[in-house]
Amino acid sequence: MQVNVTKRIDTPDGKRYCPVVIAANGRVKPGWVMVNGRQEKHPEGAYYLEWREDGQRKRLSVGKDAIVASNCQVRKHAELMALAQGLEVSAPKEGDARCLISSAVKDFLEEVKLTKQDKTWRGYQIALQYFRESCDKQYVEDLERIDLLRYSAFLRERKKLAPRTVHNKFANLLTFLDAQGLPKLVGKNDRPRFVKQEVEVFEDDDLPTLLRVCSHYHRTLYDFLLMTGFREQEAMYVTWGDVHFKTHTINMRWKPQYNWTPKAYKEREVPVPDALLTTLEEYRKTLPPKRAGASALVFTTASGRPDTHMLRALKRNAQKAGLDPDHFWLHKFRATFATMHLQAGVDLRTVMTWMGQTNLESVIRYLKPARNQAMREKVNTTFGHPTQAGNPSSQGIRPAKDNEEDVNTRLVESSQRN
């Protein structure tokens, strides 16, 4: 006895019942339907169950929530099977169609785990765990704006999270609620805010001081991060086969053998300087044959496994060098890579391609003003003739009064001409 789920959506030809799209976890994919053989997203409309009794099609509305629709489909199928076997079926109690928050969270996380990277799944898991701690309601349909505002306060006051972290976890919760088909419960001004800090890069003396105390392995790793702009996991899963010594490039490729995919599923090729290739070649000679093969990872533990402690080691090396560990993190190499290329005159779109970014805005924020000695000399040259209050130098800034008189004269002359 088959029970199908459809959704009544708006089309150019009017209302239409379309089959829903089934996600990898076997549940209805919220908002998605099949239209003329293609998957399309239609957040509007309600879900319906369809089945046949005595050759006639029956249709029952089950609301606008995809999870509720899936639950109703399972229950209706069980009901029809029971009736076919001559069993008595009691009517469901009022409220049975409502969706438990715990069930919705479980289904949502299962789908994220099947479709996203593990790091993304962990982020959603923690955000939704905190939400369940802050909210005492049982059903998704009962959630209100005040519950989201309480969640934001819970993250700030109870969990003591930084403003940026609160913003990210709140965004995770909104994604979850959108997947449940809930209307927008909060306005733009309700979302947690944070100060967008200026991108930090390594200054002139930071890296030489750090590298003096590092092992050969970590010197190679930090040179690699600086000169490729690779993210942490991209460096973690680069193989010797990705390093092309003849073409002076390094590829970032999908690694199915490690169940790893690049961010946004985009592969890329990055040109690198000769100095980095020389460093990599010297480091490779120190490795045993098993760890130096084309399929082997470049940066690994002694057993050949991916190095998952890069950040911890960086903090430790910074402290060993007498530097502040709080000022050292892996993404700072990537920011320095972008800033140095932009200041050297490489165009924005090229840097965007090398970094694997999807829009120029993501790269523009790395266009930091130069702060080296040459730039300081230019600043001193600009203001090389200091002025005194009330007695401006003839080579310095003109008095504000003279400027105002010039402007007024030009305005009078312009009005006379008109």
N, C-alpha and C positions, 0 to 999 in steps of 0.2 A: 504494500500500500504506500504509494509515493505522495509526499507532501512537498510542494515547491514553495519557494519564497520569491515574490516579485515586488517591484516598487512602482507606484504610480507617479510618473514624472511628467514634467512639461516638455513638449516638443513643438516644433514649428507647425505640426499638424494637429496639435491639441494634446489632451491628456493621453497617456499610454502606459500600459503595464509592461514592464521590462524585467527580464530575469536578473537577479542580483549576481554579483561577483563573489565567489567563495575564496576566502583567504587560505594561506598555507595551513592554518590550524583547523580548517574545516568549518570555520564560522563565517557568517556574512561579513564582507568587507564594508565597513560603514561608508555610505554615500556612493558606492560604485555599482553601476549596472551595465548590462550588455545592450548596446543599441546597434542594430544591424551588424552584429558580429564583432563590434569594437567595444572596448571598455571605455566608459565615460563616467565622469564624476558628476552626480546630481544630488546635492545636499537637500534639495526640496522634495516634498512628497512623503507619502506614508508607505509602510510595508504591508503586504498582504500574503496570507497563506492560500495556496490553491491545491485542491485535490478533487477526486471524482468519487461520487456516490451514485450507484446504479446508472452509470454511464453519463451522469450529468456533472458539469464542473461546478464546484463550490468555491466560494471565495470569502475570506474573513480578514478584516482589518486588524492589524496587531500593533499599530502605533508607528512612531517615527524613530524608534531606537533599534539599531541593528542587532545589539546583543539580546534585547527582548524578543526580537523577531526570531533569532536563532533558537532561543529557549522555547518559544511557542511552537516552532517547527518540530522540535524533538518531542515536546509534550503531545502535540496533535498526532504525530506519527504513532506514538505509543498508544494513544487513545483509540485510533482506528484499528490498530493491530489487535487490541484487546476486544473491541467490538466484533471484529471478524472471527474471533475465537469464542464468541458467545459470553464474554465476561461483562459484568456490570461496571460501568465507569461513572464515578461521582463527579459532579460539576466542580471545577476548581474554585477555591475560596477567593473571595475578593482580595485584590492586591497581589495575587500570585504572579501576575504578569510583570510586576515591577522588578527591576534589576538590582541585585545586591552590589554594593560598592566593592566588596571583597571579590565577588565573581568577575566583575568588570575589570578590576585591576589584574586579576590572574590571567584572564583572556588577553588583555592588552599587552601585558609583559610577554606572554607566550608568542604573540605575533611579532613584537619587536625583536625578540631573541631569534626568530626565524628569518627576519628580513634585514636586520641591522647588525652593526658590529658589536662585539661584546662590551666595549667601552660605553657605547650608547645605551645598551640595555642596562648596564649597572647604574648609569645616571638616572634613567627613568625609575629603576627599582628603588633607589634611595629617596627620590623626590616623592614617589607615591607612598612609600613607607612612612615618611614624615607627615604626609597629608592624612593618612589614616590615624596617626597619633594625635593630630590636632583636631580631627573632626569626629563627633560622636554619632553622626547619622549613619543609617544602615543602607538606604536606597539612593541610587543615583538621581532619581527623579525628585528627591527632596532637597537637593543641594541648592543653595542660594548664594547671592553675592556676599553676604556676611561671612559665609564659610571660607571663601577665598581670601577675604581680608584678614580673617583670624589666622589662616595658614601663613600669610605673609608675616604677621606679627609673631607667630610661633617660631618661624625660622630666625627672625631677628633677635627675639628676646630669650627664647628657650634654648635654641641650638647655637646661638651666638655666631651665626654665619655672616660673612662679609656681604656688603650690599650687592656686589656683582654675582655672588653665589646665590643669594636670595632671588635675584632677577632670573637667573637661569633655571632654578628649580620651579619657580612660579610659571615660567614658560613651558616647562615639561608638563606641569599639571594642566595648563590650558590645552596642550596638544592631546592629552588623555581625554579631557572633557569634550573636545571637538570630535574625537573618535566615537564618543557615546551619542553624538547627535544632539548635544545640549545647545541651547542658544547661548549667545555671549552673555556671561553673567557679570562681567566687569567692564567698566569703561576704560578709556585710554589713560586717564589720570589715576586709576586704581592700581596700575601695574607698578611694582617696585622699581625704584630708580637707583642709579648709581652714577658716580662721577667717572666719565670716560677719561682715563689717565693717558698721558702722553706715552707713546711707545718708547721703551728704554732700549738703548744699545750699549755695547761695550765701549768704554772710552779707551784712549790711546794706550794707557799703561796697564789696563786690566788683564788682558790676555797674556802679554809677556810675563807678568808676575805670576799668573796662574800656571802657565806652561812650565816654568822653571822647576816646579815641585811635582810635576806629573810623570807617570810612567810612560813608556813608549806607546803603549796601547791607548792611553787616554789622550796623549798629545795628538795621535793620529785621529782619534774620534773627534776631538774638538776642532782640528783643522778641517775635517770632513764636514761637520755641521756648519762651520763658518763659510766654507767655499762652495757648498752645494745648496744651502738653504733648505735642506731636507727637514721634515718634521721628525719627532722622536721615533715613531714607529716605522717611518720610511727608512731611517738609518738602521733601525733594528733588523729590518728584513731585506736589506740590500745584499746581493750576492756578488762574488767576484766576477761572475759572468755578466753582471750589469755594468762593470767598469771597463770601458773601451779605451785602452791606452793609445791605440793608433788614431782614433778620431777625436781624442781628448774630450770625451763625453761620458756621463754616467746616466744610466737609465733607471727610472723608477717604474717597476713592473708589478703586476698582479702575481701573488705567490700562493697558488691553490694548495701546494704541498704543506703550507703552514696555516691554511685556512685564513689567509689575510688578503684584504683588498684595499687599494689606496682610497684616500678620502675622495668623495664624490665620484668614485669609480673612474678616475682619470689617470692614465699613465702619462709620463712625460720624459723628455730628455734634456739634461742640463749640461752645458759646456763648462768645463772646469779648467783652472790654470795648470801649467806644467808643474808648479811647486807641489800641488796636491797629489798629482799622479806619481811624482817622485817619492813623496812620503808614503803613499799606499804601497808602491812597489817595494820599498825598503822594509816596510812592516810585514808584507806578505812573505818575504824571505825568512822571517823569524818563525813562521808557523810550521807545524807538522804538515805533511802532504795532505792528510785528510781534511784539514781546515783551510787549505790553500787551493782546493779544487774549484772549478768554475761554478759548481752548484752549491758550494759552501757559503755560509753567511760571512760577511766581512767582520762584523763586530759580534763576538760571541763570548761565552764563558769558556773555561778550559775544556769542558766536555762537548763544546760545539753547539750549545743551546743558545737561543737569543738572549742578549744581555738586557735584562729587564730592570737593572739597577743603575741606569745611566744618570738619572737625576741625583740619587743618593750619593753616588761617587763624585759628582760635580760639587755638591755641597761640602763633602769631606775634603776634596782637594782645595777648595777655596779657603776653608778654615785652616788647612795646613800651610797655605801661602800667606796667612795673616790677613786675609780679605774677609769681608762680611758675607757669609753664606746666603743671607737673605737677598743679596743683590745678584745672585747667580742662579739662573734656571735655563733649561735647554732651549726654550723658544727664543731666548735673547740672542742666540747665535743666528737664528733665522731672521730676526729683525735687523741685526747688524749686516747680514748678507744683503738684504734688500736696500738698506740705507746706503751702504757703500757703493752698490751698483748705480743707484739713482744719482748720488752725488758725483759719480764718475761720468755721468752723461748718458747712461743706458736708458732708453725710452721706457715709459711706464708699461706699455703693452708687452714688451719683451720680458721685463721683470715679472709681470703677471704670469706669463707663460712658464717661465722658469720655476716659479714658486707653486704652480698648480692652482692659482686662484681663479675664481669664476667671474670677478668683476673688478673694475679699476678702483672702486672705493676701498677695497681691501688692501690695495697696494699703496694708494695715495697717503695713507696714514703713516707709512714708513718714510715718507719724504721729509726727513727731519733737517733742520738747518745745520750746516756744518759748524763744528765748534773746535776745530783744530787751530794750530798756531798761525797758519796762513790766514784763516778767517779772522782771528783776533787782530792780526796786523792790518787787515783791511778796515776793520772797525776803528782802530786807532787812527788810520789815515783819514777816514771820513770826518772824524772829530779831532783832527790834528791841531786845530786852532781854537782852543777853548775861549769862551766869552765870559765876561763878568756881568753880573746883574746890573742893568741900567746903563752899561757902557759896552755895547756889542762891538766886537772887532770888525774891521772892514772886510776881513777875510772869513768871518764867521757867519752866524745867522742874522738876517736883517731884522730890525725891530718889528714887532707886531703892528705898531701904529702905521709905519710906512706901508706895510702890506695892505692894511685896511684902506689907506688913502688911494693906493693904486687901484684896488678893486672898485672903490666908489667912483673914481675918475672914469674907469672903463664902462661902468654901468650908465653914467650920465651921457658919455659919448654915444653909447649904443642907443639910448632912448631918443637922443636928438636925431640920429640917423633914421630911426623908424618914424 
